[in-house]
Amino acid sequence: MTPMESTDAFLSLDRNGDMGLSRSEVPSGMPLLRARFGRYDLDGDHRLTYSEFANYTDLVPSELARSP
């Protein structure tokens, strides 16, 4: 996934526009991210920053491609 694709995906998932993804914003079509949310939430604030999300997209790009 390119950086632009990762950015586009992050922005499309960030429904409330706060530049962070809460677990509730992660669609059910992304079960690995939902299940491992805490692993990617490196600072433990219960939301993913773009940087934390980009770590996920680098590791699991195939799941992102299947998300609605």
DAKA-V572900 format. One record per helix or strand of 2 or more residues. SS is the DSSP state (a for helix, b for strand). FROM is the first residue (numbers start at 1). TO is the last residue. If there is no record, write none. Layout:
# DAKA-V572900
SS|FROM|TO, SS|FROM|TO
This chain:
# DAKA-V572900
a|3|13, b|21|22, a|23|25, a|31|35, a|37|40, b|47|48, a|50|59, a|61|66
